[in-house]
């Protein structure tokens, strides 16, 4: 209860009154934090237990050893992380470039077919690409004979698939933001003799950096967390992303290398969590404007 | 004054030419790739790919080397990817859903005939044993043989009959070099033993002429099939017993008694895949269950996460609470932790015998959280609540903060209590602003493949079904299983199921869109 006393904001309230008004909220808060944190504490504890398997990981923080983390390098784990980083970074950059270019065209130019293209994009966006994974598989299977680099089991092929979904909701997110940049700016630049490319790279892209960051980050997170398309496209362990590789580790819970899995999960999640805490505001605004976690 | 304009102009010109050279370099690269693609598509006889690459390349060159079409310069890359990897793929899903594409029906009729003939081949009596070599191109194996008569090297595989390759080198033991191919070394031969043993190369376009076959990659001989294909009558004759097989209209050859020989080929089957879902096959019942469960799962997930998130937002929407920021950043932990990892962690924690929940929290109770149908459904909803409530919490907090103060004041003056204010004033206002997100969340959960697949794998499975489908399978995970798991793949049926999901998601997004008024701007 000492905690309660230090937290009491206004000395005017008696303890009972304080609890009735605010204290119970803290109580709920603590309970929810426990609810949120138990699985995370469990992973952390399992990752610190030497040779942990599912059976022996239930007593939390009995042992503190970094053996599992060290053993990660004997597996494909770092390879998978690099694969994931490579794929997600390229996808994020590509998505930002494509969507911002499209948003620029829509917000700055009035051309024939503009309305139609916007409506078409909106329609296409309603049907998630991920639903067509069977056809994607068949397409890449056929492409493999023609362009092996774009076919099945190719990471570049997977990036292309992700870029195929880049225009959808991202264009609208950016379009909204691009419209807030006053047109007078680029009109003035045009009078000064700037080309459309100079206006795009030199003026617009600099002014919309926040939304570029949000779109890039969301695209990074969603391709980092994608499971189904990556699982369909990538077929050999050396090509796996983290999601596919880690799934295979944990697939059979009796034989799963649980300690390794937990260590891998901690390593993969900690940077993401830190990033999230820093960029909370932007992510939330991006989410509410764009879509949901993928 | 004069000087400064000169300066900017010079700078402009420099900048422009720099951009120009980048453009030229990029276009050179794209054209090079495009031409490579054209040649590769030509070589692979993939004429549709050829046409698509050609058209794309021409459009790209016209757009970027012309001074007009400025908006197109910005739209083209994104649209090109969108058209191939989303629009085409959606259309292709529809197309495949009307065919019997799948195991035993995954190629053309000509390929199927070649396959059947190749499967029933026998060595031609007296045919000499010759030296062969296995070569590889694009990860695909071909058989190279030394033709003593023509004094040349021929290369072929099941898709491409033997053709002469110029410039190949051979010694009296083996072929050492084949332009355009990689000669397989002994170690690779051993590694890919099974593939090598199955290598066959038809002599000509007519598979009746026979095949060169090999068992170990280094020696081969000519073989002919027990079956003969009569092109005029379009029938297949088994020369060992003189049974005649004719196409049965379902993409396979069948004898008069209806016995078919596999493989068959792809044919359109009309709505058969769709009607199969509804009745007839042993998948109809699992399918119906999956349909109902998909809806229950998605609706309940949205409602439970929203209710919990809203409740929490209401509790913490009070500026007097100290440390609100800290609470908030701890509440979003489940959301920040990558979902695929937390799902797998929950899978471990819910294990019947060794899981944390049973062993520690419930004192050793062996509750089959993931292996009993009903409990598995409850577990899935529970885990999804953990995964999803932070998102709803953040949204509701935002919506609450956006509520105008004066309306709350007015409600208070009118004598409404906190509960009444919540249900009659706050909730309707919050729902208006969050409805599009709730609908998006529904669509997301309706297709939440990874949660289901990682947590229960769709299980517990229905006993006796021809596919490993189970009680917790939602439609999308059923699509995956039909397409990729179990003994046989059925892309046609899987695609039909995808189309059905497209329809559901489309209808729901349409209403979401109408509410969110995304088109109303501008």
Interface residues (C-beta under 8 A of the other chain):
Chain A: X7 X9 X10 X21 X22 X25 X26 X28 X29 X32 X33 X35 X36 X37 X39 X40 X42 X43 X54 X55 X57 X58 X59 X97 X98 X99 X101 X102 X104 X105 X109 X111 X114 X117 X118 X119 X121 X122 X124 X126 X127 X128 X129 X130 X131 X132 X133 X134 X135 X136 X137 X138 X139 X142 X143 X144 X145 X146 X147 X148 X160 X161 X163 X164 X165 X166 X167 X168 X171 X172 X176 X179 X192 X193 X194 X195 X196 X197 X198 X200 X201 X224 X225 X227 X228 X232 X243 X246 X247 X250 X253 X256 X258 X261 X262 X265 X268 X269 X272 X273 X276 X277 X280 X284 X287 X288 X291 X292 X293 X294
Chain B: X8 X9 X12 X15 X16 X19 X37 X40 X41 X44 X46 X49 X70 X71 X72 X73 X74 X75 X77 X78 X79 X81 X82 X84 X85 X86 X87 X88 X89 X90 X92 X93 X96 X101 X138 X139 X140 X312 X315 X316 X318 X320 X321 X322 X323 X327 X328 X329 X330 X331 X332 X333 X334 X335 X336 X337 X338 X339 X340 X341 X342 X344 X345 X346 X347 X348 X349 X351 X353 X354 X355 X356 X359 X360 X386 X390 X391 X394 X395 X398 X437 X440 X441 X443 X444 X447 X449 X450 X453 X454 X476 X479 X480 X483 X484 X491 X494 X495 X498 X501 X502 X505 X506 X509 X510 X513 X518 X519 X521 X522
